[in-house]
Amino acid sequence: MINKLIKRIAGFFIILSVLLGMYVNPNFYWFTLFVGANLLQSSFTNWCLMEDILRKVFKIKD
């Protein structure tokens, strides 16, 4: 469940930040870079900040 939620949130953030970068301000592309960098580092370290946040919000235990 949590992995699908993380993928949906990441996809939403990327789409939103690209649209904001195109139509509002190009500085929003930095957020796209941040999301992509977090996805890349989580593939190497098996640690995801969004996963920790969601576990605390929904009170999910390991």
C-alpha positions in Angstrom: 0.0 0.0 0.0 2.6 2.5 1.0 4.8 1.9 -2.1 1.9 2.7 -4.4 1.1 5.9 -2.4 4.8 7.0 -2.6 4.8 6.5 -6.4 1.5 8.4 -6.8 2.8 11.3 -4.7 6.1 11.4 -6.5 4.4 11.4 -9.9 2.0 14.1 -8.8 4.8 16.3 -7.5 6.8 15.9 -10.8 3.8 16.7 -13.0 2.8 19.6 -10.8 6.3 21.1 -10.6 6.8 20.8 -14.4 3.5 22.5 -15.1 4.3 25.3 -12.5 7.8 25.6 -14.1 6.2 26.0 -17.6 3.4 28.4 -16.7 4.4 30.2 -13.4 8.1 30.4 -12.8 11.0 28.3 -14.1 12.4 28.1 -10.6 9.8 25.4 -9.9 12.0 23.0 -12.0 14.3 22.9 -8.9 11.5 21.0 -7.1 11.4 18.6 -10.0 15.1 18.0 -9.6 14.7 17.6 -5.8 12.0 14.9 -6.3 14.1 13.1 -8.9 17.2 13.2 -6.7 15.3 11.7 -3.8 14.0 8.9 -6.0 17.5 8.2 -7.2 19.1 8.2 -3.7 16.3 6.0 -2.4 17.1 3.4 -5.1 20.6 3.1 -3.7 20.0 3.5 0.0 16.6 1.8 0.4 15.6 4.8 2.6 12.8 7.2 1.6 11.9 10.3 3.5 8.3 10.3 2.2 7.9 6.7 3.4 8.9 7.8 6.9 6.5 10.7 6.8 3.6 8.5 5.6 4.3 5.9 8.3 4.1 8.6 11.0 1.0 10.2 9.5 -0.9 6.9 9.1 0.8 5.4 12.2 2.0 2.3 10.3 4.5 0.1 12.1 7.2 -1.9 10.3 
